[in-house]
Amino acid sequence: MKQNTISTKEMTREQWLELRRRGIGGSDASVIMRKNPYRSIIQLWEEKTGRLPVEESGNEYVYWGNVMEPIIRKEFMRRSGLKVRQKHAMILHPEHPFLFADVDGIVTDEDGKKCIFEAKTVSQYKEGQWEDGIPEEYMLQIQHYMEVCGMDKTYIAGLIGGNRFVFHTVYRDESLIGELLDAEISFWNDCVLADKCPEVDGTPATTDFLNTKYGRTVSDCVALPQPMMEVLDRYDEVSRDLSELELQKTALANQLKDALQEHESGEINGRIISWKKVQKTSFDSKQFRKDEPEMFSRYLKESSYRRLSVA
């Protein structure tokens, strides 16, 4: 089946970003699946519906990712012996044209089949995630690409910490693609086109997004809509369940301690339970404030945050 494409070769960065707003790309996949540690599905919905302005991310990783992409591509070709061809176009899904792929490159494999190439600049702290595979958000991104492009394999290369190069071969996963496709179609039709905000979730990305969006406060009391009573009742129920579970967990921990007694560790069916003494050194800020009040005041740093309380 012939692929429909939109050329990006002559586009400015602003035009490219505006084009991305009009559909769902590979980097959106993990956000829609609520697996992205940095971007919330609420933020994505606001971007796609025009509530947030189109702007380039100031993230240093995004910047250096763009700078290092040609270097990573060149090193992959040197090590693999395969040629990577840049596409300079957005590839549209044949059945769902709002799904698109803007890939880092296309590889023609030894058997003549076309494959995806993706380059990543990786923090040293995430090296462990690349030992035997790739992070989940990248897996969702390249599965999205393979579905849109109708391809079965991806080569994904990463430069870790600026000095270690790795690449993995990832194959098409029909089960994962099925879940992803359902979620993306639902998000586009039921949220973006219907102009209906997705359900607010408990992911760290959503927490960070809401804390930033509503960082400024107004000193008044607003009447909440009646459906919030259901949310409040569920909040109370979950809070009670958590308290009970925490009490049960503590009781079980105490049973293990009682079984270990003075011994530092115990073994059962290959599992090790340890209860060791830990030495801890801490800074006595109260005493320091008392002894050196002027010096203490020079090192004070003011910060603020909003604390939610339910009465």
MOPEJO-V271500 format. One record per pair of residues at least 12 apart in sequence whose ideal C-beta (glycine too) atoms are under 10 Angstrom apart, sorted by the first residue. I is the first residue (numbers start at 1). J is the second residue. Records with the same first field share a line. If there is no record, write none. Layout:
BEGIN
I->J ; J
END
This chain:
BEGIN
1->94 ; 95 ; 150
2->94
3->89 ; 91 ; 92 ; 93 ; 94 ; 101 ; 148 ; 149 ; 150
4->89 ; 90 ; 91 ; 92 ; 93 ; 94 ; 97 ; 100
5->87 ; 88 ; 89 ; 90 ; 91 ; 92 ; 100 ; 101
6->19 ; 22 ; 23 ; 89 ; 90 ; 91 ; 92 ; 97 ; 100 ; 102
7->87 ; 88 ; 89 ; 90
8->20 ; 87 ; 88 ; 89 ; 90 ; 102
9->86 ; 87 ; 88 ; 89
10->88
11->88 ; 90
13->54 ; 56 ; 66
14->54 ; 55 ; 56
15->54
16->54 ; 56 ; 90 ; 102
17->47 ; 53 ; 54 ; 55 ; 56 ; 57
18->54
19->54 ; 90 ; 100 ; 102
20->47 ; 48 ; 54 ; 90 ; 100 ; 102
21->47 ; 48 ; 49 ; 50 ; 52 ; 54 ; 192
22->48 ; 90 ; 97 ; 98 ; 100 ; 192
23->48 ; 90 ; 92 ; 93 ; 96 ; 97 ; 98 ; 99 ; 100 ; 184 ; 188 ; 192
24->44 ; 48 ; 93 ; 96 ; 98 ; 99 ; 100 ; 144 ; 148 ; 183 ; 184 ; 185 ; 187 ; 188 ; 192
25->90 ; 99 ; 100 ; 101 ; 102 ; 141 ; 144 ; 145 ; 148
26->99 ; 100 ; 101 ; 102 ; 103 ; 104 ; 116 ; 118 ; 138 ; 140 ; 141 ; 142 ; 143 ; 144 ; 145 ; 146 ; 147 ; 148
27->39 ; 44 ; 62 ; 102 ; 137 ; 138 ; 140 ; 141 ; 144
28->41 ; 44 ; 47 ; 48 ; 99 ; 100 ; 140 ; 141 ; 144 ; 184 ; 187 ; 188
29->99 ; 137 ; 138 ; 139 ; 140 ; 141 ; 142 ; 143 ; 144 ; 145 ; 147 ; 180 ; 181 ; 183 ; 184
30->135 ; 136 ; 137 ; 138 ; 139 ; 140 ; 141 ; 144 ; 180 ; 205
31->43 ; 44 ; 45 ; 47 ; 137 ; 140 ; 187 ; 203 ; 205
32->44 ; 45 ; 140 ; 144 ; 180 ; 183 ; 184 ; 185 ; 186 ; 187 ; 188 ; 191 ; 198
33->136 ; 137 ; 140 ; 144 ; 176 ; 179 ; 180 ; 183 ; 184 ; 187
34->183 ; 198 ; 199 ; 201 ; 202 ; 203 ; 205 ; 206
35->135 ; 136 ; 137 ; 139 ; 140 ; 203 ; 205
36->135 ; 136 ; 137 ; 140 ; 141 ; 203 ; 204 ; 205
37->135 ; 136 ; 137 ; 203 ; 204 ; 205 ; 208
38->57 ; 59 ; 61 ; 137 ; 204 ; 205 ; 208 ; 209
39->57 ; 137 ; 203 ; 205 ; 206 ; 208 ; 209
40->198 ; 200 ; 201 ; 203 ; 204 ; 205 ; 206 ; 207 ; 208 ; 209 ; 210 ; 212 ; 213
41->183 ; 187 ; 191 ; 197 ; 198 ; 199 ; 200 ; 201 ; 203 ; 205 ; 206 ; 209
42->191 ; 197 ; 198 ; 199 ; 200 ; 201 ; 203 ; 205 ; 206 ; 209 ; 210 ; 213
43->205 ; 206 ; 208 ; 209 ; 210 ; 212 ; 213
44->187 ; 191 ; 192 ; 198 ; 205 ; 209
45->187 ; 191 ; 192 ; 195 ; 196 ; 197 ; 198
46->197 ; 209 ; 213
47->192
48->98 ; 187 ; 188 ; 191 ; 192 ; 193
49->191 ; 192 ; 193 ; 194 ; 195 ; 196 ; 197
50->195
51->195 ; 197
52->213
60->121
61->120 ; 121 ; 122 ; 123
62->121
63->121
64->121 ; 159 ; 162
65->104 ; 119 ; 120 ; 121 ; 122 ; 159
66->119 ; 121
67->121
68->119 ; 120 ; 121 ; 159 ; 162
69->86 ; 104 ; 105 ; 118 ; 119 ; 120 ; 121 ; 157 ; 159
70->84 ; 86 ; 104 ; 105 ; 119
71->119 ; 121 ; 159 ; 165
72->84 ; 104 ; 117 ; 118 ; 119 ; 120 ; 121 ; 157 ; 158 ; 159 ; 165 ; 167
73->85 ; 86 ; 104 ; 105 ; 117 ; 118 ; 119 ; 157
74->119
75->119 ; 157 ; 159 ; 165 ; 167
76->104 ; 105 ; 107 ; 117 ; 118 ; 119 ; 155 ; 156 ; 157 ; 158 ; 165 ; 167
77->105 ; 107 ; 117 ; 157
78->165
79->157 ; 165 ; 166 ; 167
80->107 ; 109 ; 110 ; 117 ; 155 ; 157 ; 167 ; 169
81->110
82->105 ; 107 ; 108 ; 109 ; 110 ; 115 ; 117 ; 155
83->105 ; 106 ; 107 ; 108 ; 117
84->103 ; 104 ; 105 ; 106 ; 107 ; 108 ; 115 ; 117 ; 119 ; 155 ; 157
85->105 ; 106 ; 107 ; 108 ; 114 ; 117
86->103 ; 104 ; 105 ; 106 ; 117
87->101 ; 102 ; 103 ; 104 ; 105 ; 106 ; 116 ; 117 ; 149
88->102
89->101 ; 102 ; 103
90->102 ; 103 ; 148
91->103 ; 106 ; 145 ; 148 ; 149 ; 150 ; 151
92->148 ; 149
93->144 ; 147 ; 148 ; 149 ; 150 ; 181 ; 184
94->148 ; 149 ; 150
95->181 ; 185
96->147 ; 148 ; 181 ; 184 ; 185 ; 188 ; 189
97->148
98->184 ; 185 ; 188 ; 189 ; 192 ; 193
99->144 ; 147 ; 148 ; 180 ; 181 ; 184 ; 185 ; 188
100->144 ; 145 ; 148 ; 149
101->116 ; 141 ; 142 ; 144 ; 145 ; 146 ; 147 ; 148 ; 149 ; 151
102->145 ; 148
103->115 ; 116 ; 117 ; 118 ; 119 ; 141 ; 142 ; 145 ; 146 ; 148 ; 149 ; 151 ; 154
104->116 ; 117 ; 118 ; 119 ; 120 ; 145 ; 155 ; 156 ; 157
105->117 ; 118 ; 119 ; 155 ; 157
106->149 ; 151
107->151 ; 153 ; 154 ; 155
109->151 ; 152 ; 153 ; 155 ; 169
111->153
113->151 ; 152 ; 153
114->149 ; 150 ; 151 ; 152 ; 153
115->146 ; 149 ; 151 ; 152 ; 153 ; 154 ; 155 ; 169 ; 170 ; 171
116->141 ; 142 ; 143 ; 145 ; 146 ; 148 ; 149 ; 151 ; 152 ; 153 ; 154 ; 155 ; 156 ; 170 ; 172
117->142 ; 145 ; 154 ; 155 ; 156 ; 157 ; 167
118->134 ; 138 ; 141 ; 142 ; 145 ; 154 ; 155 ; 156 ; 157 ; 158 ; 167 ; 168 ; 170
119->155 ; 156 ; 157 ; 158 ; 159 ; 167
120->134 ; 135 ; 138 ; 141 ; 156 ; 157 ; 158 ; 159 ; 160 ; 166 ; 167
121->158 ; 159 ; 160 ; 161 ; 162
122->134 ; 135 ; 138 ; 157 ; 158 ; 159 ; 160 ; 161 ; 162 ; 164 ; 165 ; 166
123->160 ; 161 ; 162
124->160 ; 161 ; 162 ; 163 ; 164
125->160 ; 161
126->158 ; 160 ; 161
127->158 ; 160 ; 161 ; 164 ; 166
129->158 ; 160
130->156 ; 158 ; 160 ; 164 ; 166 ; 167 ; 168
131->166
132->168
133->156 ; 168 ; 170
134->154 ; 156 ; 158 ; 166 ; 167 ; 168 ; 170
135->158
138->154 ; 156 ; 158 ; 168 ; 170
139->154 ; 156 ; 170 ; 173 ; 176 ; 180
140->176 ; 177 ; 179 ; 180 ; 183
141->154 ; 156 ; 180
142->154 ; 155 ; 156 ; 168 ; 170 ; 172 ; 173
143->170 ; 171 ; 172 ; 173 ; 174 ; 175 ; 176 ; 177 ; 179 ; 180 ; 181
144->176 ; 177 ; 180 ; 181 ; 184
146->170 ; 171 ; 172 ; 173 ; 174 ; 177
147->172 ; 173 ; 174 ; 176 ; 177 ; 178 ; 180 ; 181 ; 184
148->181
150->172
151->172
152->171 ; 172
153->169 ; 170 ; 171 ; 172
154->168 ; 169 ; 170 ; 171 ; 172
155->167 ; 168 ; 169 ; 170
156->168 ; 169 ; 170
186->198
200->231
210->306
211->305 ; 306
214->306
215->304 ; 305 ; 306
216->306
217->304 ; 306
232->310
235->308 ; 310
236->310
239->310
253->273 ; 275
256->273 ; 274 ; 275
257->273 ; 275
259->273 ; 275
260->273 ; 274 ; 275
261->275
262->275
263->275
264->276 ; 277
285->299
END
